Each structure stands twice: as structure tokens, then as C-alpha cells.
Amino acid sequence: MSIDPTLLDILACPVCKTDVKLTSDEKGLKCVKCHRVYPVKEDIPVMLIEEAKIEPERPTKD
């Protein structure tokens, strides 16, 4: 997948207006605050609330 880093810098979650980060499998963009994952289809982020899935936060290892 090739999402332009400049585009990632300006994209924000439409719900809480927080930054989104590319998921580890590179198939979505995850909000760092509300944990919604927006799909990326054919290299185009789909930033529609109805398309997002809420993913639980993973605990961090210390």
C-alpha cells in the first residue's frame, strides 16, 4: 500500500478529530483516541463513520 505520508499528516478521525495511523497490516487507518479503524480500499482511505470498526486498545508491555 502506498499512502502518501503528507496525506497521513493531514487526515483526522471524523468523530473525534484526532490523528490516524496506518494499521500494522496496512489495510486501514486507526484513530489514536477512539480506536476506530477506517478501511483503505484501492489505496484510498474511506473516512466514513459508517465504514469504521471500533478496535479495542491493546495493552502495552512494560
FIDOMAR-218757 format. One line per field, with one value per atom (N, C-alpha, C, O): atom name; residue number from 1; y, z, x. Coordinates in nm, 3 decimals. Example, Ala and Ser with C-alpha at 12.3 -4.5 7.8 and 13.67 -1.06 7.14 Angstrom:
2
atomo: c(N/CA/C/O/N/CA/C/O)
num: c(1/1/1/1/2/2/2/2)
Y: c(-0.569/-0.450/-0.330/-0.332/-0.225/-0.106/0.003/0.114)
Z: c(0.780/0.780/0.780/0.846/0.708/0.714/0.787/0.804)
X: c(1.319/1.230/1.320/1.424/1.285/1.367/1.290/1.341)
% end
This chain:
62
atomo: c(N/CA/C/O/N/CA/C/O/N/CA/C/O/N/CA/C/O/N/CA/C/O/N/CA/C/O/N/CA/C/O/N/CA/C/O/N/CA/C/O/N/CA/C/O/N/CA/C/O/N/CA/C/O/N/CA/C/O/N/CA/C/O/N/CA/C/O/N/CA/C/O/N/CA/C/O/N/CA/C/O/N/CA/C/O/N/CA/C/O/N/CA/C/O/N/CA/C/O/N/CA/C/O/N/CA/C/O/N/CA/C/O/N/CA/C/O/N/CA/C/O/N/CA/C/O/N/CA/C/O/N/CA/C/O/N/CA/C/O/N/CA/C/O/N/CA/C/O/N/CA/C/O/N/CA/C/O/N/CA/C/O/N/CA/C/O/N/CA/C/O/N/CA/C/O/N/CA/C/O/N/CA/C/O/N/CA/C/O/N/CA/C/O/N/CA/C/O/N/CA/C/O/N/CA/C/O/N/CA/C/O/N/CA/C/O/N/CA/C/O/N/CA/C/O/N/CA/C/O/N/CA/C/O/N/CA/C/O/N/CA/C/O/N/CA/C/O/N/CA/C/O/N/CA/C/O/N/CA/C/O/N/CA/C/O/N/CA/C/O/N/CA/C/O/N/CA/C/O)
num: c(1/1/1/1/2/2/2/2/3/3/3/3/4/4/4/4/5/5/5/5/6/6/6/6/7/7/7/7/8/8/8/8/9/9/9/9/10/10/10/10/11/11/11/11/12/12/12/12/13/13/13/13/14/14/14/14/15/15/15/15/16/16/16/16/17/17/17/17/18/18/18/18/19/19/19/19/20/20/20/20/21/21/21/21/22/22/22/22/23/23/23/23/24/24/24/24/25/25/25/25/26/26/26/26/27/27/27/27/28/28/28/28/29/29/29/29/30/30/30/30/31/31/31/31/32/32/32/32/33/33/33/33/34/34/34/34/35/35/35/35/36/36/36/36/37/37/37/37/38/38/38/38/39/39/39/39/40/40/40/40/41/41/41/41/42/42/42/42/43/43/43/43/44/44/44/44/45/45/45/45/46/46/46/46/47/47/47/47/48/48/48/48/49/49/49/49/50/50/50/50/51/51/51/51/52/52/52/52/53/53/53/53/54/54/54/54/55/55/55/55/56/56/56/56/57/57/57/57/58/58/58/58/59/59/59/59/60/60/60/60/61/61/61/61/62/62/62/62)
Y: c(-0.117/0.000/0.123/0.124/0.223/0.344/0.467/0.532/0.496/0.619/0.725/0.705/0.835/0.945/0.992/1.021/1.000/1.047/1.187/1.217/1.272/1.405/1.395/1.471/1.301/1.279/1.229/1.274/1.137/1.086/1.199/1.198/1.295/1.408/1.495/1.556/1.502/1.592/1.519/1.584/1.386/1.312/1.307/1.299/1.313/1.306/1.226/1.219/1.168/1.093/1.189/1.294/1.155/1.244/1.251/1.342/1.156/1.156/1.248/1.339/1.224/1.298/1.394/1.460/1.400/1.495/1.470/1.563/1.346/1.308/1.243/1.198/1.238/1.177/1.031/0.962/0.984/0.843/0.790/0.863/0.663/0.596/0.473/0.410/0.440/0.321/0.197/0.187/0.102/-0.021/-0.107/-0.086/-0.202/-0.285/-0.368/-0.397/-0.407/-0.483/-0.392/-0.440/-0.261/-0.158/-0.164/-0.122/-0.216/-0.223/-0.123/-0.122/-0.037/0.060/0.171/0.167/0.271/0.383/0.383/0.387/0.379/0.370/0.501/0.560/0.545/0.666/0.636/0.534/0.725/0.702/0.729/0.692/0.792/0.824/0.731/0.667/0.723/0.645/0.503/0.425/0.470/0.336/0.288/0.167/0.380/0.340/0.312/0.382/0.208/0.174/0.197/0.135/0.288/0.322/0.241/0.239/0.176/0.091/0.173/0.289/0.109/0.166/0.072/-0.045/0.125/0.045/0.101/0.218/0.014/0.053/0.177/0.271/0.176/0.285/0.416/0.521/0.411/0.532/0.514/0.422/0.602/0.594/0.626/0.727/0.541/0.562/0.615/0.537/0.746/0.811/0.838/0.948/0.738/0.748/0.675/0.562/0.740/0.683/0.548/0.457/0.535/0.411/0.295/0.179/0.324/0.220/0.177/0.074/0.252/0.225/0.114/0.093/0.044/-0.057/-0.014/0.036/-0.034/0.003/-0.117/-0.227/-0.093/-0.197/-0.165/-0.052/-0.264/-0.236/-0.199/-0.240/-0.122/-0.084/-0.204/-0.275/-0.226/-0.337/-0.292/-0.182/-0.376/-0.338/-0.331/-0.409/-0.238/-0.224/-0.309/-0.329/-0.359/-0.438/-0.346/-0.264/-0.360/-0.277/-0.349/-0.295)
Z: c(0.000/0.000/0.000/0.061/-0.069/-0.074/-0.047/-0.138/0.081/0.119/0.142/0.218/0.076/0.085/0.230/0.294/0.284/0.422/0.445/0.556/0.344/0.357/0.380/0.458/0.312/0.331/0.473/0.537/0.521/0.658/0.760/0.862/0.733/0.825/0.838/0.942/0.732/0.738/0.769/0.803/0.757/0.786/0.936/1.017/0.971/1.111/1.120/1.024/1.234/1.258/1.249/1.313/1.170/1.159/1.287/1.301/1.379/1.503/1.607/1.659/1.637/1.747/1.702/1.784/1.571/1.512/1.556/1.559/1.591/1.635/1.519/1.422/1.529/1.425/1.403/1.493/1.281/1.247/1.204/1.148/1.232/1.197/1.115/1.134/1.024/0.941/1.030/1.115/1.010/1.089/1.048/0.942/1.133/1.106/0.979/0.911/0.946/0.822/0.700/0.588/0.723/0.619/0.541/0.426/0.606/0.542/0.599/0.563/0.689/0.750/0.818/0.831/0.861/0.938/1.072/1.078/1.181/1.315/1.389/1.393/1.448/1.530/1.661/1.725/1.699/1.821/1.947/2.056/1.936/2.055/2.070/2.174/1.969/1.983/1.925/1.934/1.866/1.817/1.702/1.680/1.630/1.509/1.400/1.386/1.322/1.210/1.082/1.057/1.001/0.873/0.764/0.759/0.677/0.575/0.468/0.443/0.406/0.289/0.173/0.175/0.074/-0.042/-0.167/-0.201/-0.234/-0.356/-0.331/-0.411/-0.218/-0.176/-0.145/-0.139/-0.124/-0.091/0.048/0.068/0.144/0.276/0.270/0.212/0.331/0.337/0.477/0.572/0.490/0.620/0.653/0.696/0.633/0.665/0.797/0.817/0.886/1.018/1.005/1.082/0.909/0.890/0.848/0.870/0.787/0.738/0.844/0.828/0.951/1.054/1.148/1.173/1.199/1.303/1.424/1.412/1.543/1.665/1.710/1.730/1.726/1.767/1.908/1.937/1.997/2.134/2.140/2.056/2.240/2.259/2.311/2.400/2.256/2.302/2.420/2.419/2.523/2.638/2.599/2.516/2.658/2.630/2.727/2.842/2.677/2.762/2.820/2.749/2.948/3.014/3.024/3.076)
X: c(0.085/0.000/0.089/0.196/0.044/0.125/0.040/-0.010/0.024/-0.046/0.061/0.156/0.045/0.140/0.151/0.050/0.274/0.292/0.234/0.190/0.235/0.176/0.026/-0.031/-0.039/-0.182/-0.209/-0.304/-0.127/-0.144/-0.132/-0.201/-0.046/-0.027/-0.151/-0.173/-0.234/-0.349/-0.480/-0.579/-0.482/-0.605/-0.632/-0.539/-0.759/-0.801/-0.930/-1.006/-0.953/-1.076/-1.195/-1.193/-1.297/-1.412/-1.497/-1.580/-1.478/-1.556/-1.492/-1.558/-1.364/-1.302/-1.190/-1.128/-1.167/-1.071/-0.926/-0.845/-0.894/-0.760/-0.685/-0.746/-0.554/-0.470/-0.506/-0.555/-0.482/-0.498/-0.361/-0.279/-0.339/-0.213/-0.244/-0.348/-0.156/-0.170/-0.162/-0.074/-0.254/-0.253/-0.134/-0.075/-0.098/0.020/0.005/0.103/-0.119/-0.141/-0.160/-0.176/-0.158/-0.169/-0.301/-0.307/-0.406/-0.537/-0.635/-0.753/-0.587/-0.676/-0.599/-0.477/-0.675/-0.621/-0.692/-0.815/-0.616/-0.674/-0.658/-0.550/-0.768/-0.768/-0.695/-0.721/-0.606/-0.528/-0.609/-0.565/-0.724/-0.805/-0.925/-0.941/-1.010/-1.134/-1.123/-1.217/-1.007/-0.975/-1.063/-1.075/-1.124/-1.196/-1.095/-0.995/-1.122/-1.035/-1.113/-1.216/-1.060/-1.121/-1.051/-0.928/-1.127/-1.063/-0.993/-1.026/-0.895/-0.827/-0.859/-0.822/-0.928/-0.970/-0.903/-0.920/-0.828/-0.755/-0.670/-0.669/-0.598/-0.509/-0.580/-0.516/-0.711/-0.789/-0.850/-0.929/-0.815/-0.876/-1.025/-1.065/-1.106/-1.251/-1.282/-1.299/-1.289/-1.304/-1.451/-1.487/-1.535/-1.677/-1.703/-1.658/-1.775/-1.802/-1.873/-1.845/-1.963/-2.039/-1.949/-1.984/-1.836/-1.745/-1.644/-1.579/-1.631/-1.530/-1.574/-1.693/-1.474/-1.496/-1.416/-1.305/-1.474/-1.403/-1.321/-1.373/-1.192/-1.099/-1.053/-1.016/-1.054/-1.011/-0.862/-0.783/-0.829/-0.689/-0.612/-0.659/-0.495/-0.412/-0.330/-0.275/-0.322/-0.240/-0.092/-0.044/-0.022/0.121/0.202/0.164/0.313/0.404/0.509/0.567/0.533/0.636/0.766/0.863)
% end
